[in-house]
C-alpha cells in the first residue's frame, strides 16, 4: 500500500502537480508513522520485549527539529538547492543518531 502511494506521489510530481504530490507523500508518511510505532509496541509486548513510547529527550528534540525544518520548507511551496541540502543533512543526522 505504501509503495503505491509513493509511486503516485512521484508520478503526479512529474506531471507538475506538486500540491497533490506533497499531500500524498506527507499523508502516506503520517499513516505509516501512526501505524508502525504502536504496532511495534504491541509486537514487543506479545514477544515479551520491553518497548515503550518513552523516548529520550535528545531523540524527541531531533525528531521535532526535523519536523519543523520539513514543515518550514514545505510551507511556502517553493524550494531551492539550499533547502534540499538542509533536508538531506537532517536525514543524515537522524540516520547517524
Secondary structure as UniProt FT lines:
FT   HELIX           2..14
FT   TURN            15..16
FT   HELIX           18..47
FT   HELIX           57..75
FT   HELIX           81..96
//
